[in-house]
C-alpha cells in the first residue's frame, strides 16, 4: 500500500497518461519525485511518459536503475511492462521480474508475474518450474498452481511431439505420465473426485496423448459422476462418439452420432460424423484428399489429442474401412431410417428445412460414391436448389457437392438451377403489385444465388465477345433495377445483389480477351471493340455508383480497390481499402497484403508503401500482444482448454507469410532508398530471423479477394504482367472462366492452384529477403571463409526463390557462369516479359558473387569470370529495356502515348520494373564497382574491367533517356481533354446501364477525372524515379 498523500498526487499523472498528454505527465512525475525521490512507481510513470515522448535514453536509464535495485511490488512491475512495450523491448520485463524475485523470493504475487512472463514467451519448462514453486509457497492456492504445472507439462510434450511427429519418444511419455499422475492426485483430494469441465477436458487430452482411449471413453460415459459441471446431452454424445472413433469402434460411434444428430439436427457436425462413421470406406476418399485427419476432441482446439488424431487417425480409418462386415444396403437402410425420423419429427418446422434438405443431399452423395457415378446425385442437388434458393448460404452449402461433378454435370446443375431462380424472380416481378417487400427481396436473392452458383461452377466462355459482354451488362442492370430493395437497410448491413457487380467483371475480362482476336463485325458496343480495356473502367463506374448508397459494403470496396490497382491508380486503390477500416479479422485474412503487388506495380511513393506496411505491422503487433495476454488469461481464469488454441495462434502469427512479407518488403524499401542516395553498403540493413520457405504459414482467406484478381506474386510487377500476358489473353473459346481461380472452391478449399500460389509467395519472400543481404555483405566485407560461406548460402536460397535449380551450386567458381549461360540458352528473353525482372535480379546476385570470388581469389580466372558475367548483365539489361520501349512504341500509335495507362496497367507495371529495386540496385552496384576499381587491395583487380562496366552503364542510360521522353509526354497530358475524347462513349454506356435517373447522385465524369489524375500521378513518380536512376548512372561516367 502507498501513502494516501502519494495516491492523491498519482491521480493527475494517470489522468495525463489516459488523455495521452505525456508531456504534462512527465512534468507532474518530475515534480512528485522531488518529494518522493526513491519511489519506483513514480519513476516508472516518468519513464513511460519519456518513452511515449521518444526520449528512449531517459526511459531506459530509469528501467535499468529499477532492475538493478529490484522492483519493489507488482504495481511497479505492471507499470514497467507498459514502458517496455512502449520501447518495443518486450523481453525486458522478464529481467525485471527475475530481479524482483531475487529480492523477494517468498512473494507469491511477484512469482505469479514471473510465471506470466514465461507463459507469454512460450517458455514451457520455466513456467512449469515456477508453477511448481508457487504450489509449495502458497498452500491456499496450490490446486490452481498444480493445474498450471499440469498444463505446462502438456505443452512441453505437445511441443516435442510436433517436432518429432511421434508419441514414441521416452521424454514425451514421461511428461504425459507425470501430468496424468498429478491429475489423479488432485482428484483424490477433491470433493468426491469430481473435476470442473475444463479440467475434465485436460484429463481426456492427457489420456488420448498416452493412447489410453478406453479409459477416456469410460470417463466420457460416466460424465455426470466425474464432472461437476453440466453440458447438453448432444455434447456428451460428441465426446463419447469421438472416443469410439479413436478406439476403431466405428459402429458404436455411428450409433452415438446418429442419436445426437436426431436430437439436434442443427448440429451439422454430428450428422456428418454419423454418415462418415457408417460408411468409412466411402468417406476415406475425402479424408485422403485433405492429406490427414481432423477430429478435434470436443472443445479442445490444437490439443495433444488433435495431434494424435493427425498422426494416427487416418491409418486407423483405413484399417476399419477395409474390414467392414455389414453390407452397404443394410447400413444405408439404417441411415435412411434416421433421415425419415428427422423428417417426421421436424418436417413442419421452417427452421429445420435447411438441415433436413442437406442431410438428404449428404446421404445421396454417399450413394453416388458407392455407385461410382454422380448422375444420381444431380436430382438431389436440384431439389436442394429449389428448397434453399432464398437462402444466402446456398452457394457455400453446395460447393462441396459441386466439386464431385464433372464439367458437363456442373453446367447442367447451373443451367437448371438458374432456370428455377429466374422463374421465381420473373413470377415475383410479374406480380409486383400484390407482393410484399420481403417476398420481393427473397425473389431477388434467389436470382442472385443463381449467378453465385454460376461462379462456383465456372463461367462458360462463349464464342462471341459480345455475348460475354452482354452477359456482364445484364448482371449490372439487374443490380441497379433492384437497388431500391436495400433502401431501408442499415448502411452496415449486408446488401442484396452486390455480388452481381463483382461477378460481372469475369465475363467482362473474357470479352476483353476475345474481342482482340475476332473480326470487327457483328453486334455489340462499338467503343469497346476499339478500346477493350475500357471495359474495366465501365465496371469501375458501376461499382462507384453503387457505393453512393452502399458506402460501407466490403465486396464493393474490395472490388473497387482491386480495379483501381489494375488500372494503375495506386493512391485511389489504397484509399478505398483504407475506408474499410479493418481492425483485425482473422489477422492475415483482410490485411490487404494481396493488394501489395498491384500497388507496387503502380510505382507509388515511399509513403504509399509505408501506409500498407504499417497497417500489416500494427495489426500483427496488436494481435500478437492480445494473443499472449489471452494465453495468460486462460491460466488466470482456469479456462485451461483454451491454452493449446492460443499457443497455436501465436505460432501462426510468428510464422505468418504476411508478416514476413512486410518485413522483407520493408527492408527492400529501405535498401532502395539507401541505393538511390548512394550511401555506403553498411547503411543497407538486411532482415534477420527469416524462417525457411516451407515453415511459412499462410493464414489468409483467399475468398475475401475478388475471384478475378491476379495471383499474389511479390515482385512489384510480376503478377500483373503475367496475368495480362498469360491469364486474360489466352482464354480458349469454349474453355472455362476468366477468373484467376477456375472455380471458387479452389480459393476456399484445398486445391493444387492454391498450394502452388502459396508456394510461389513463400519462395519469393525468401528470395527478396536475401537480395539486401547479398548486396550489403558481398559489397562491403573483406573476403574471409565465414562471410564467403554466408553469401554462398544466401545465393542458393535466392536462386531457389527464383524457381531455378541450385543443386549444382558449390564452391566451384565456374558455377555462376554456367548457371547464367544455361538461363540464357533455356529461355528466350525477348518473349518472356514476366521473366525479365528475375533475370535482372539473377544477374545482380551473380555479379555480387563474382565480386566476392574475385576479391577472395585475386586470380586471373576470377577476373575472366567477372568479365563474362558483366557481358551477360549488359545483354539482359539491354533486352529488358527494349521490351519497355517496344511496348510504349506500340501504344503510341493508338491515341498517343497516354494509352499506356489503360491496358490493365501492364505498361505501368513494366515501366515500374525499370525503376524498381533491381534496376536501382544495378545502378548502385555499377557505381560501387566504379568507385572501388582503382582502390588498393583486392578491388584493384577490377580496374581492367572499366570498359565492360561502361558498356553496361551506356546501355541502361540510353534506354532510360528514351523511356523518360515517353513518360514525360504522358505526364504533360491534358486530363480533361483525354476524358472527353477517350471515355465519352464509355460514360454513355454506363448511363445506359444504370438509367439516367441515377446520374442525379453520381458524377461519372468526376470519377473518371480522379482515375486519370491518379494514373498520371503514377507516371509522374515513374518519371521521378527514372531521373534518379539516370543521375546515379551518370556519376559512374564521371568516376
Secondary structure, 3 states (H helix, E strand, C coil): CCCHHHHHHHHHHHHHHHCCCHHHHHHHHHHHHHHCCCCHHHHHHHHHHHHHCCCHHHHHHHHHHHHHHCCCCHHHHHHHHHHHHHCCCCCHHHHHHHHHHHHCCCCHHHHHHHHHHHHHCCCHHHHHHHHHHHHHHCHHHHHHHHHHHHHHHHHHHHHHHHHHCCCCCHHHHHHHHHHHHHHHHHHHHCHHHCECHHHHHHHHHHHHHCCCHHHHHHHHHCHHHHECCCCCHHHHHHHHHHHHHHHCCHHHHHHHHHHHHHHCCCCHHHHHHHHHHHCHHHHHHHHHHCCCCCCCCCCCCCCHHHHHHHHHHHHHHHHHHCCCCCCHHHHHHHHHHHHHHHHHHHCCCHHHHHHHHHHHHHHHHHHHHHHCCCHHHHHHHHHHHHHHCCCCCHHHHHHHHHCCCCHHHHHHHHHHHHHHHHHHHHHHHHCHHHCCHHHHHHHHHHHHHHHHHHHHHCCECCCCHHHHHHHHHHHHHHHHHCHHHHCCCCCCCCCCCHHHHHHHHHHHHHHHHHHCCCCCCCCCCHHHHHCCCHHHHHHHHHHHHHCCCCCCCHHHHHHHHHHHHHCCCHHHHHHHHHCCCCCCCCCCCCCCHHHHHHHHHCCCCHHHHHHHHHHHHHHHHHHHHHHHHHHHHHHHCCCHHHHHHHHHHHHHHHCEHHHHHHHHHHHHHHHHHHHHCCCCHHHCCCCCCCCCHHHCECCCCHHHCCCCCCCCCCCCCHHHHHHHHHHHCCCCCCCECCCCCCCHHHHHCCCHHHHHHHHHHHHHHHHHHHHHHHHHHHHHCCCCHHHHHHHHHHHHHHHHHCCCCCCCCCCCCCHHHHHHHHHHHHCCHHHCHHHHHHHHHHHHHHHHHHHHHHHHHCCHHHHHHHHHHHHHHHHHHHHHHHHHHHHHHHHHCCCCHHHHHCCCCHHHHHHHHHCCHHHHHHHHHHHHHHHHCCCCHHHHHHHHHHHHHHHHHHHHHHHHHHHHHHHHHHHCCCHHHHHHHHCHHHHHHHHHHHCHHHHHCCCHHHHHHHHHHHHHHHHHHHHHHHHHHHHHHHHHHHC
